């Protein structure tokens, strides 16, 4: 798997988990600890940015899931 595919896969996982929780991107941003904006979530979900492990950790906490859930490749 190349970098582009990996980032798109992570983004798809974030988006799917967010939607399963019934959250909008704005709702998710409100649940994330620290400073992050909606455009960053949008870029992550579309695979256009490479989030740090700390950002993924904060997203996982907000979505009440594991880091593994965000990076797994189904």
Backbone as ProteinMPNN parsed JSONL, in Angstrom:
{"seq_chain_A": "XXXXXXXXXXXXXXXXXXXXXXXXXXXXXXXXXXXXXXXXXXXXXXXXXXXXXXXXXXXXXXXXXXXXXXXXXX", "coords_chain_A": {"N_chain_A": [[0.856, -1.172, 0.0], [0.647, 2.147, -0.917], [1.579, 5.515, 0.132], [-0.482, 7.386, -0.494], [-2.749, 5.736, -0.787], [-2.89, 4.708, 1.808], [-3.408, 7.045, 3.344], [-5.907, 7.765, 2.291], [-7.385, 5.541, 3.084], [-7.277, 5.724, 5.911], [-8.627, 8.154, 6.184], [-11.146, 7.445, 5.167], [-11.917, 5.599, 7.108], [-12.094, 7.289, 9.382], [-14.175, 8.981, 8.532], [-16.294, 7.104, 8.169], [-16.615, 6.069, 10.794], [-17.263, 8.421, 12.154], [-19.697, 9.071, 10.916], [-21.197, 6.823, 11.623], [-21.522, 7.343, 14.312], [-23.248, 9.394, 14.128], [-22.371, 11.997, 13.815], [-21.585, 15.27, 12.654], [-18.91, 16.877, 10.809], [-18.356, 19.235, 12.152], [-19.469, 18.682, 14.662], [-17.732, 16.633, 15.459], [-15.273, 18.022, 15.634], [-15.894, 19.627, 17.826], [-15.809, 17.742, 19.849], [-13.206, 16.985, 20.037], [-10.23, 17.126, 21.868], [-8.264, 20.003, 22.395], [-6.849, 22.218, 19.867], [-8.253, 22.157, 16.773], [-9.417, 22.386, 13.436], [-12.39, 22.425, 11.36], [-11.781, 22.28, 8.641], [-9.407, 20.878, 8.673], [-10.236, 18.345, 9.524], [-11.801, 17.701, 7.325], [-9.801, 17.55, 5.335], [-8.337, 15.386, 6.324], [-10.245, 13.312, 6.178], [-10.569, 13.143, 3.437], [-8.145, 12.235, 2.641], [-6.129, 14.008, 2.017], [-4.181, 15.022, 3.652], [-1.545, 14.292, 5.97], [-2.117, 13.164, 8.947], [-0.854, 13.708, 12.275], [0.252, 11.28, 14.706], [-0.653, 12.011, 17.185], [-2.845, 13.647, 16.557], [-4.515, 11.717, 15.393], [-4.88, 10.13, 17.647], [-6.35, 11.895, 19.286], [-8.654, 12.148, 17.711], [-9.557, 9.5, 17.735], [-10.175, 9.25, 20.483], [-12.276, 11.113, 20.642], [-14.128, 9.871, 19.011], [-14.568, 7.648, 20.448], [-13.18, 5.213, 19.986], [-10.591, 2.876, 19.021], [-7.124, 3.551, 18.154], [-6.36, 1.682, 16.326], [-8.778, 1.12, 15.024], [-8.939, 3.328, 13.38], [-6.82, 3.089, 11.617], [-6.903, 0.606, 10.461], [-7.032, -1.726, 7.721], [-9.472, -2.73, 5.84]], "CA_chain_A": [[0.0, 0.0, 0.0], [1.454, 3.369, -0.943], [1.188, 6.566, 1.075], [-1.773, 7.948, -0.889], [-3.781, 4.752, -0.443], [-2.97, 4.645, 3.269], [-4.081, 8.25, 3.837], [-7.32, 7.671, 1.905], [-7.987, 4.508, 3.927], [-7.46, 6.315, 7.245], [-9.693, 9.144, 6.051], [-12.419, 6.733, 5.012], [-12.256, 5.046, 8.419], [-12.54, 8.405, 10.225], [-15.486, 9.407, 8.055], [-17.286, 6.065, 8.457], [-16.868, 6.031, 12.238], [-17.96, 9.669, 12.499], [-21.081, 8.959, 10.456], [-21.86, 5.81, 12.461], [-21.852, 8.006, 15.577], [-24.233, 10.434, 13.844], [-21.731, 13.293, 14.016], [-21.077, 16.056, 11.532], [-17.519, 17.254, 11.023], [-18.367, 20.28, 13.191], [-19.692, 17.99, 15.932], [-16.493, 15.931, 15.807], [-14.306, 19.036, 16.073], [-16.287, 20.033, 19.167], [-15.501, 16.685, 20.812], [-11.764, 16.737, 20.047], [-9.465, 17.949, 22.804], [-7.241, 20.83, 21.764], [-7.202, 23.078, 18.748], [-8.318, 21.558, 15.436], [-10.544, 23.015, 12.759], [-13.204, 21.579, 10.495], [-11.092, 22.052, 7.362], [-8.413, 19.832, 8.883], [-10.978, 17.079, 9.515], [-12.157, 17.474, 5.923], [-8.584, 17.112, 4.636], [-8.012, 14.033, 6.798], [-11.232, 12.379, 5.637], [-10.38, 12.987, 1.989], [-6.814, 11.708, 2.401], [-5.27, 15.058, 1.464], [-3.16, 15.42, 4.619], [-0.981, 13.208, 6.764], [-2.279, 13.578, 10.347], [0.099, 13.181, 13.244], [-0.276, 10.231, 15.57], [-1.383, 12.681, 18.262], [-4.149, 14.041, 16.008], [-5.318, 10.496, 15.286], [-5.221, 9.749, 19.021], [-7.44, 12.77, 19.734], [-9.847, 11.778, 16.939], [-10.024, 8.213, 18.275], [-10.827, 9.525, 21.765], [-13.55, 11.794, 20.384], [-15.046, 8.898, 18.407], [-14.655, 6.523, 21.383], [-12.698, 4.018, 19.308], [-9.149, 2.705, 19.171], [-6.302, 3.981, 17.024], [-6.415, 0.581, 15.354], [-9.979, 1.304, 14.222], [-8.719, 4.393, 12.402], [-5.791, 2.763, 10.636], [-7.042, -0.747, 9.901], [-7.288, -1.811, 6.289], [-10.438, -3.818, 5.604]], "C_chain_A": [[0.902, 1.234, 0.0], [0.857, 4.428, -0.015], [-0.198, 7.115, 0.77], [-2.924, 7.015, -0.512], [-3.989, 4.674, 1.068], [-3.736, 5.843, 3.823], [-5.564, 8.231, 3.494], [-8.056, 6.645, 2.759], [-8.252, 5.036, 5.334], [-8.612, 7.318, 7.201], [-11.061, 8.517, 5.94], [-12.868, 6.147, 6.347], [-12.763, 6.135, 9.364], [-13.948, 8.811, 9.827], [-16.565, 8.379, 8.405], [-17.635, 6.013, 9.944], [-17.62, 7.275, 12.702], [-19.431, 9.568, 12.116], [-21.858, 7.918, 11.242], [-22.293, 6.387, 13.801], [-22.884, 9.117, 15.38], [-23.679, 11.837, 14.021], [-21.413, 13.967, 12.693], [-19.602, 16.332, 11.802], [-17.416, 18.306, 12.125], [-18.562, 19.65, 14.566], [-18.408, 17.289, 16.4], [-15.443, 16.908, 16.318], [-14.611, 19.476, 17.499], [-15.941, 19.017, 20.242], [-13.995, 16.432, 20.954], [-11.081, 17.692, 21.017], [-8.41, 18.743, 22.044], [-7.762, 21.552, 20.54], [-7.116, 22.322, 17.423], [-9.515, 22.186, 14.741], [-11.209, 22.05, 11.784], [-12.502, 21.296, 9.169], [-10.023, 20.972, 7.508], [-9.083, 18.456, 8.89], [-11.361, 16.723, 8.078], [-10.96, 16.959, 5.13], [-8.185, 15.696, 5.055], [-8.954, 13.018, 6.158], [-11.065, 12.159, 4.142], [-8.991, 12.462, 1.636], [-5.83, 12.714, 1.844], [-4.2, 15.541, 2.42], [-2.726, 14.208, 5.417], [-1.066, 13.613, 8.242], [-1.2, 12.976, 11.24], [-0.559, 12.082, 14.064], [-1.076, 10.848, 16.714], [-2.76, 13.143, 17.782], [-5.05, 12.826, 15.876], [-5.753, 10.001, 16.66], [-6.396, 10.587, 19.522], [-8.738, 12.46, 18.996], [-10.419, 10.469, 17.476], [-10.73, 8.411, 19.614], [-12.188, 10.162, 21.56], [-14.58, 10.834, 19.809], [-15.247, 7.663, 19.286], [-14.328, 5.203, 20.691], [-11.198, 3.915, 19.537], [-8.411, 3.301, 17.974], [-6.335, 2.918, 15.924], [-7.631, 0.71, 14.45], [-9.781, 2.332, 13.117], [-7.752, 3.979, 11.302], [-5.942, 1.386, 10.006], [-7.433, -0.682, 8.426], [-8.201, -3.004, 6.04], [-10.585, -4.106, 4.137]], "O_chain_A": [[1.811, 1.346, 0.823], [-0.227, 4.251, 0.542], [-1.006, 7.292, 1.681], [-3.946, 7.455, 0.015], [-5.121, 4.585, 1.545], [-4.612, 5.682, 4.672], [-6.394, 8.633, 4.31], [-9.215, 6.849, 3.118], [-9.33, 4.818, 5.887], [-9.471, 7.323, 8.084], [-12.024, 8.992, 6.542], [-14.052, 6.191, 6.683], [-13.752, 5.932, 10.069], [-14.818, 8.968, 10.684], [-17.636, 8.749, 8.887], [-18.807, 5.924, 10.311], [-18.511, 7.187, 13.547], [-20.308, 9.935, 12.898], [-23.047, 8.101, 11.504], [-23.307, 5.973, 14.364], [-23.345, 9.715, 16.353], [-24.422, 12.765, 14.339], [-21.02, 13.311, 11.729], [-19.102, 16.056, 12.892], [-16.493, 18.268, 12.938], [-17.898, 20.037, 15.527], [-18.047, 17.345, 17.575], [-14.794, 16.645, 17.33], [-13.695, 19.675, 18.297], [-15.794, 19.372, 21.411], [-13.563, 15.747, 21.881], [-11.317, 18.9, 20.996], [-7.743, 18.212, 21.155], [-8.95, 21.504, 20.22], [-6.037, 21.902, 17.006], [-10.52, 22.486, 15.386], [-10.658, 21.005, 11.438], [-12.614, 20.195, 8.632], [-9.764, 20.229, 6.561], [-8.547, 17.505, 8.321], [-11.252, 15.566, 7.672], [-11.098, 16.028, 4.336], [-7.745, 14.902, 4.224], [-8.511, 11.985, 5.654], [-11.391, 11.084, 3.637], [-8.688, 12.262, 0.46], [-4.812, 12.337, 1.263], [-3.384, 16.386, 2.051], [-3.454, 13.221, 5.522], [-0.192, 14.324, 8.738], [-0.703, 11.879, 10.989], [-1.785, 11.973, 14.105], [-2.066, 10.27, 17.163], [-3.738, 13.04, 18.523], [-6.232, 12.896, 16.213], [-6.87, 9.507, 16.818], [-7.332, 10.051, 20.115], [-9.813, 12.505, 19.595], [-11.631, 10.346, 17.652], [-11.774, 7.805, 19.856], [-13.153, 9.793, 22.23], [-15.773, 10.963, 20.085], [-15.991, 6.749, 18.93], [-15.069, 4.224, 20.785], [-10.606, 4.781, 20.181], [-9.0, 3.527, 16.917], [-6.337, 3.239, 14.736], [-7.546, 0.445, 13.251], [-10.38, 2.226, 12.046], [-7.851, 4.465, 10.176], [-5.181, 1.036, 9.104], [-8.063, 0.267, 7.96], [-7.75, -4.15, 6.03], [-11.354, -4.988, 3.754]]}, "name": "protein", "num_of_chains": 1, "seq": "XXXXXXXXXXXXXXXXXXXXXXXXXXXXXXXXXXXXXXXXXXXXXXXXXXXXXXXXXXXXXXXXXXXXXXXXXX"}
